[in-house]
Amino acid sequence: MTAGKTQRQHRIAKLLAEQAVASQAQLVDLLAETGVVSTQATVSRDLEELGAIKVRVPGGATVYAIPELPTAQLAPEDHLRRVLGEWLVEVARSGDLVLLRTPPGSAHVVASALDRSGQPNLIGTVAGDDTLLAIAAEGSGRQLAKELADLAGL
C-alpha cells in the first residue's frame, strides 16, 4: 500500500514509540511489515520532519526517538512504563521536586513522555542532558517519586 506522507509519518511515530528502532533500514522493514512501502531516503526525510533524534539506551546502543509530540496527546501508561523502564536510572526527591536521572542524551525523551502522561500529581518537567526535574503538585512529591520509581521498576 502507498500511504500518504501524514499516514506514513504517523506509523513511523507509532513504531518508534512501541519499539527500539536502531536504523533507517530497520524502520523501512518495519513499515513494510505493516503494509507501507517506503524507501530509506523517504524515511530519512520523514524522521527529520518528525524531529526524531538518536538517543543512547542502556547498554550503549542508539535508537530513534521523537522527543516532542503534541502536548495534548496523552502517552498511555504502558508507553510511560516502557520509557521509564528503559531510560530512568535514578529517582530522588526534595519536597515537591523529583529529580530523575537518565543516560546521557535521554532526559528530554523521559520529560516529554511525562509531560504527556496525564499524571495527576505532575505540574511539569524541566530537562537537561541526563537529568530532569519533575515538579509535583503541592504536597505530592513523595507520592509522585514513588509512582515514577515503581513504573520504572526501580
ZIUR-V925126 format. One record per backbone hydrogen bond with DSSP energy under -1.0 kcal/mol. NH is the residue of the N-H (numbers start at 0). CO is the residue of the C=O. Records with the same first field share a line. If there is no record, write none. Layout:
NH=CO + CO
//
This chain:
7=3
8=4
9=5
10=6
11=7
12=8
13=9
14=10
15=11
16=12
17=13
18=14
26=22
27=23
28=24
29=25
30=26
31=27
32=28
34=31
35=30
36=0
42=38
43=39
44=40
45=41
46=42
47=43
48=44
49=45
51=46
52=64
54=62
56=60
59=56
62=54
63=20
64=52
72=69
74=115
79=75
80=76
81=77
82=78
83=79
84=80
85=81
86=82
87=83
88=100
89=100
91=98
93=96
96=93
97=133
98=91
99=131
100=89
101=129
105=102
106=128
109=105
110=106
111=107
112=108
113=109
114=110
115=111
116=113
121=118
122=134
123=134
125=132
127=130
131=99
132=125
133=97
134=123
135=95
136=120
139=136
143=139
144=140
145=141
146=142
147=143
148=144
149=145
150=146
151=147
153=148
//
